[in-house]
Amino acid sequence: MLLEILYIAPILGIIAGFLSGLLGIGGGIVLVPALLYLLPLLPQVNSDNVAIIAVATSLMTIVVTAFSSAKSHYKRGNLHKEITLPIAVAVAISSVVAPYVAIWMGSSLLTSVFAILLFVLALQIVTGRKTNADVDKLPSNKVLAFGGLFTGFLAAIAGLGGGAILVPYLTVVGVNIRKSIGAAAACGMIVAIFGSVSYFISGHGWTDSNQFAGYVHWPTALVIMLFSYFTAPLGVKVGHKLNQVQLKRVFAIFMMVVATKLLFDQLA
């Protein structure tokens, strides 16, 4: 059973890393739905815990991908502490609390929330207008912290890096698009780190299997991370040569299809 998952995990890592670099969308959007279907192959995973394990495992992989992205943005001068620091503190707090809320919600409700969030993000991609990259103001710390709390909570519950939530928010409140993306990259890493630690702690002892660190299925996470780390730069490179608006809208349709399937399965 484990071998079947590990055979597919490299493909998931390649796809998640490539699309993350290509479209600027966190790999969790791809990974969580796939893991919801793959992880029940393991004897320890069932309909009662699969959503929590999928989210926790996805978050663990984002630590590496987001780190690579944040490092790149730092080198390009897109990380500004006045914007990033208030968000980072708020993200850390909310992403620690969110896993406990996810456990309380249960697998079925958590899957439904993730599917609805996919729909919202897909609609944002389809209907979103181009942001004026010249707009650049420094919002108040309260405005930035609110965005961080909202992003960290939803991202940690849904197993996302948070960039698809935070970037639109920051651009709406007037932050330069490049600074928004840089802040989202750094904060996505924080969401993943604190969220993963919380899933480690909250899931301690739920199974005797050494394949799990808390709720994280670490063999799957490790394989995905290895491949996503190296394919993300390729996605960035290809993205410079393609029409990103069309690509994002095609991917948004894919997100809607996945969300519909997940909701249908919950209602069936």
N, C-alpha and C positions, 0 to 999 in steps of 0.2 A: 504493500500500500504506500509506504513512504517513498519507495523508488519511483512509483508512478508520478507522485507529486514532484520529486526532484528532477525527473526528466522534463517536466513542463516548466518548472521554475526558471530555468535559463531563458526560455522564450518570453515569459512574463517580464523578466528583468530587462531583456533587450527592448521589448515593446514599451515598457514603462519609462525606461531611461530615454529612449529615442523620442517618445512623444512629449516627455517632460522638457527636453531641450528644444524640440521643434515647435511646440505649441505654448510653452510656458504654463502648462497645467500639471499639477502634482500627480505623481504616479499612482497615488491612492485611488484615483478615479478609475483606473484600469485594474489595479490589484485587488481592491476589496471585492468587487463583483466576481472576479475569477476565483479568489480564495473562498468565497462563499460556496462555490460549487466543488472546489478541489479538496478542501480540508475535511469534509465528511468522509473521505476515503480512509482517514485515520480512525482507529477503533475508539480513541478517546473523545472524538468530536461528534456531536449530534446536533439536532435542531435547536436545542436549548442553549448551547454555548458557541455555535459556529460564528455568529456575527461578532461577538466580543473577541474571539481568537483571530478572526480575519482582520478586524480593525487594529488590534494590537500588533499583529505581525506586519501589516502594512506600515504602521507608524515607525516600526523599527527600521524598515528599509529606507524610509525617508531621511533618517539621520544622516546617512552617507551621501545620498543624492543632494540634499539641501546644503550640506557642508561644502561639497564641490561647487555648487552654484554660488553660495555666499562668498567663498574664497575668490571666485572669478569676479564677482561684483565689487569686492573690496579692492582688488587690483585695478579695476576700472574707475574707482572713485565714486561709486554709486551708493556706498554705505555712509550715511550721515547720522552721527550719534544723537543729535537733537531730535531727530525723527524716530530713529530706531529704538533708543533706550526706553522711553515711556511705553512703547508698544511691547517691547521684549519683556518688561517686568509684568505687565498685565497678561501677556500670553502665557508666561510661566505659571502664574497663579491659576488661571482658568484651565489650563491644560492638565494641571495636577488634580483639580476637582472633577473634571469631566469624566474620567474613566469610572469613578465611583457612581456617577449618575448613569453612565452607560450600563453598568452592572444592574442597577436598580430598574432600569427600563426593560431589560430582558432582550433576548435575541430577536424576537419577532418585531417588536416596536423599534428596536435599533435599526434593523434592516429597512423598515418602512421610512424612518427618518433619513437614512442614507439615500434611499431612492428619491425622496422628495427633494433633498438637497441637490442631487444630480440634476433633477428637472430645473431647479432654480438657476444653477450654474450654467446649464445648457441654454436656457432662455437669455441669460445675461450675455452669453457669447453671441447668440444669434441676433439679438436686438441691440446690443451695445454699439454705441457710436465711437468713432475714433476720438481718442483723448488728445487734447491739445498739449503737446509735450513741452510747450513754453510756459504753461501755467506752473507757478512755483511759489507757494507761500508756506509758512510754518504755522500749522494749526496749534491750538492750545494743548497742553499736556493732557487735559481732561478728554478732549476729542480724540487724541491719539490713544489714550489708555482705553477708552470705550471700544475703539476698533480692535485693540489687542484682546480685550476680554471676550468680545463677540467671536473673533477669529479663533482664538485658542480653544474656546469651549466647543464650537461646532467642528473644528478640525480634529480635535482629540476624540470626539464622539464618533466622527465619521471616518477616521483613519486617513485624513488628508494632510498635506503640508500647510495649507491655509492660504497660499498665494492667490488662488482663484477667488477667495473671499476678501482678502486684505487689499489687493491691488485696486479693485474697483472702488472700495471704500476710500482709500487714500486719494485716488484721483478725483473723486467727487468732492472731497474737502480741500482740494487745491494743491496737492503735492505733485511735484514734477514726476512724470511717468517713470523715468529712470531711477529716481530716488525711491519711488513706490515699489518697484520691482526689487531693488536692492534690499530694502527693509523687509519685504516679504520673504526673500530668500533666507535672510538671517533669522527671522522670526519663525520661519517654517522649520528650521533646524531646532529651535528651542521647543516648539510644539512637539516635535518628534522625540526629543530627548526626555523632556519632563513627562510627556504622555506615556512613553514607553516605560519609564521608571515606575510610574503609577500602576501600569498594567502588570509590571513585574511583581510589585508589592501586593496589589489587590488580588492577584491570582496565585499567590504563594500557597502551595500545598493542595491545590484543587485536584492534582493528579500526581501519581508516583512516577510517571514517565519522565525519563531524562531528556526527552525531545522538547520539553517545554521549559521556558524560563518565565514563570508566572503564566500569563495568557499568551505569550509570544511563542510561536512554533519556530524556534531558532534555526533549524536546518533549512527550512524554506526561506526565511528571511536572509540568511547568509548567502545562499545561492543567488537570490534576486539582487541583493546588494552588489555582489561581484560583477554581475553583468550590467546592471543599470548605471553603475559608476562610469563604465567605459563607453557606453552608448549614448549617454547624455550629451557629451561634446559633439558627437556626430550629428545628433539632432539639431544642435545649435548651428552647425556648419551648413546643413542642408536647408535649414529654415531661412537663411539669408538669401537663398536662391529661389525660393518659392513664394507664392501668394499666400500669406499667412491668414488673411481674412477668409478666403475660401476654405483653407484647411481647417480652421477653427470651426467653421459652420458645419463642415462635413463631420467633424468629430463630435460636435454638439448633437447632431442627429444620432450618432452612435450612443452617446450618453443617454438620450431620451429613450432609445430602444432598450438599453440595459435597465434603466429605471422602471420602464413599463413591465419588463419581464420580472423584476424583483417584486414589484407591487402585486402583479398577477399571482405570483407564487404564494405571497402572504395571504391573499384573499381566497385562493383555491382550497 
